[in-house]
Structures are given as C-alpha cells and as structure tokens.
Amino acid sequence: MILFTVAVILLVAFIFIFLLYIDYVFGRKSHLKSVSKTNPSHSFSTLSIFVDGPSLFDDYFAELKQAKSHIHILFYIVKDEGIGQDFLTILKQKAREGVEVRLLLDWAGSLPIILNNKLKKDLKSHGIELAFANSPTFPFLFYNVQARNHRKISVIDGKFGYIGGFNVGPEYINLDPKLTPWRDYHLKVTEEGVIDLQKSFLTDWNNAAKVNLLQNEAYFPAVSKGLIQHQFITTDAAFLEEKYSELIKNAKHSIEIGTPYFIPGPCLLNDLLDAIHRGVSVTILIPYTTDHLLVKEASYPYLRKLIKAGAEVYEYKNGFYHAKTMIADDIAVIGTANFDKRSFYLNYEINCYITDASFHAQVREIFKKDMSKSERVALKDISGFNLIRQGKEILARSLSLFL
C-alpha cells in the first residue's frame, strides 16, 4: 500500500512537471512570434551616474517635487514601507496639484501592492493612474507568470529620465542589516535620451493599461542634443543574449562584467571562454552576500570553467552588489538586465550602451573602485567535495532559468 501511494505521488508529480514544461515550451514559442528585434538610433544626452541609494533618491525626489506636467514611472518593486511610503506620498501630492501621474508596476515584483485594495483605492482617489505589467494570462499561464517587466524607468515632464538597478524600498537606502550598504548603478538622463525612455514607458503603459499615448506631443517636448553618445535598447525576453554575445565576440582587449546573478547559460559561457583563448582579459564581479537562495550555487559550474581558463572572478564584500554592467573594450553597458538566464529569456529589460570615451572611463573607474572592495575567488574556494554545496548545485541547475 505504501509503495502504491508513493508511486501515485511520483506519477502525479511527474505529470505536473511535464504539464509545466509543455506550458513553458509553447508559451515561449508563442511569445517569440510576437516580438521583434529593435535597433534604435543613437542619441546624445547628458548622463549622470549614481552608485548609492541615498544620493540617488535625494536627487530623484527633488526632481519629482518640481514636476509641472507629468510623471511617468515604471518600477519592478515598490514597497509600501519607509521610503516607499515617502515615494507614494510625493506622487499623491503631485497628482493633487494637477500633474499627470502614471505608475506602472510589475505584477510579480509589486504583488503586495496589488493585493492591497485599500492602498490602490487611495492612490486612485488622489488621481494617480495605476497599472500592472505582465499580469498572468491564459493560455500558457505558467510561462506568463514567469515573464516579468524588470525595467525601471522614470520620466519627468519629458525632460528628466532615470534608469538602472534601484527599486523603491528600505534596502535600497541601506536599511537592511544583511544587505547594507547596497551598491548599484543608476543613470540620470537629460536631453535626447529622455525621448527614448518616454517611448519605452508609453509602450509598456499601452500594453498594460490599454491606453495609447505614444502620439501625444505633450509628452515629447523639444529637447537639445547632449554630448554623450549612447543607445537605449529594450528587450522583451528575447535578443539580449544575442546582443551580449556580439559585444563579447567583438572584444579585443578586455571584458568586465558586474552582476548580482551570474548564470549565463552555455552560449555566453562559450563566448567568454573563446574570448579568453584569443587573449582577451575577462573579469567578473559578483556579490559575496546574496539576496536570493541558490543563485550563488547556480553560478559555480560556470565560474569554475572560466577560472580554469584564466578569468578573474571577484566577490564584493562591502555590502551587497546589485549593479548590472558590462564593459567590453570601449563600450560600457548600464541598465536593468542581470547576466543571467532570467534576464535573457524571461524578463523585459532596458540597457544603455555608451560609447563616449569620458563616460566610459568614469564607469570603469567606478568598477575598479568596487573591485578594490572585493576578494578574488580561487578555484579551490568553489571546488572539492562539499555535500551541502553540491546538493544545492544540483537543485540550482534544475531551477536556474527561474532564479
């Protein structure tokens, strides 16, 4: 009887996992049919980079308070506590003043707000237009639940834009004991690049709220041309891996990657190994402290092969490292995408690809400073017999796409 019960449980589990697999496979195929590669023109802007939460949010909140016509905001996570409450209070005040406020949140990342009907009613009663991105839909429910809008975009009056790794919550301003200080990279954008950010936000708003504002000239005031050449590229769970592969294959001297989650998959792993074999130096910076289960163990199989080939891997030890960057020769990338399978195959992301020499040097200097607060990982540190680690690696390997 016991064996029969166990067999039934295993059969049910197998059928359940098989159905999830079928859902994902066909959901992925359906999704890829609906997206196409974008190759926007280069813009010229003024870019400022923030690397800590307090300075970013001081600047960000000051600009929000000065808004005169509209505020458009997309975040993956907004928490209704601490700085999150301050943030929402500012938006309510601006809406009362007659400023158009549109707040777009990811369905999964901001689930507590979705479930808080009182808060949603309060925001709407103050005049804030609220929508949620990537809400689960049929068919392919499992696949659609996994797809996340991971972009973080703010546009104020069509003149100021923000994009990067920070969300809104206490941990981002160093109020989480485990993850403090929080290290991240976030850009402030003025001039031409704001148009690109506005288009990206309004496209996502149309998809979520079913309201098309892309042709409204009020959201695209005249802007001047800045000095820093760059390109904003949005990816909707497709083509990001291809873009990174192109950068790695074209690199001739050095590749530096900063990411909280390093789970590249076989394609980019082989690209990095090929780069090392042709003499390109490869440096990877990851956090020592993690904020999610199994992400470190999921990275070990890739890191072992890269270290053996000659890559240098460092763990950041001055708090939590959440920045998303890649510096390949003379191109610096800063954005919302992690160097992991979720960002490549499931998340909706936006990155800024910067070719300006002076700004490139600034990003590299920040990366070097973070390296100075890190320790190099030796092969022996992540190898050898360790039953707990190896067990976690097996589990992480099976779940790596969804971590």
C-alpha positions, 0 to 999 in steps of 0.5 A: 500500500505504501509503495502504491501511494508513493508511486501515485505521488511520483506519477502525479508529480511527474505529470505536473512537471511535464504539464509545466514544461509543455506550458513553458515550451509553447508559451515561449514559442508563442511569445517569440512570434510576437516580438521583434528585434529593435535597433534604435538610433543613437542619441546624445544626452547628458548622463549622470551616474549614481552608485548609492541609494541615498544620493540617488533618491535625494536627487530623484525626489527633488526632481519629482517635487518640481514636476509641472506636467507629468510623471511617468514611472515604471518600477519592478518593486515598490514597497509600501514601507519607509521610503516607499511610503515617502515615494507614494506620498510625493506622487499623491501630492503631485497628482493633487496639484494637477500633474499627470501621474502614471505608475506602472508596476510589475505584477510579480515584483509589486504583488503586495501592492496589488493585493492591497485594495485599500492602498490602490483605492487611495492612490486612485482617489488622489488621481494617480493612474495605476497599472500592472505589467505582465499580469498572468494570462491564459493560455500558457499561464505558467510561462506568463507568470514567469515573464516579468517587466524588470525595467525601471524607468522614470520620466519627468515632464519629458525632460528628466529620465532615470534608469538602472538597478534601484527599486523603491524600498528600505534596502535600497537606502541601506536599511537592511542589516544583511544587505547594507550598504547596497551598491548599484548603478543608476543613470540620470538622463537629460536631453535626447535620451529622455525621448527614448525612455518616454517611448519605452514607458508609453509602450509598456503603459499601452500594453498594460493599461490599454491606453495609447499615448505614444502620439501625444506631443505633450509628452515629447517636448523639444529637447537639445542634443547632449554630448554623450553618445549612447543607445537605449535598447529594450528587450522583451525576453528575447535578443539580449543574449544575442546582443551580449554575445556580439559585444563579447565576440567583438572584444579585443582587449578586455571584458568586465562584467558586474552582476548580482546573478551570474548564470549565463547559460552555455552560449555566453559561457562559450563566448567568454571562454573563446574570448579568453583563448584569443587573449582577451582579459575577462573579469567578473564581479559578483556579490559575496552576500546574496539576496536570493537562495541558490543563485550563488550555487547556480553560478559555480559550474560556470565560474569554475570553467572560466577560472580554469581558463584564466578569468578573474572572478571577484566577490564584493564584500562591502555590502551587497552588489546589485549593479548590472554592467558590462564593459567590453573594450570601449563600450560600457553597458548600464541598465536593468538586465542581470547576466543571467538566464532570467534576464535573457529569456524571461524578463523585459529589460532596458540597457544603455550602451555608451560609447563616449570615451569620458563616460566610459572611463568614469564607469570603469573607474567606478568598477575598479573602485568596487573591485578594490572592495572585493576578494578574488575567488580561487578555484579551490574556494568553489571546488572539492567535495562539499555535500551541502554545496553540491546538493544545492548545485544540483537543485540550482541547475534544475531551477536556474532559468527561474532564479 
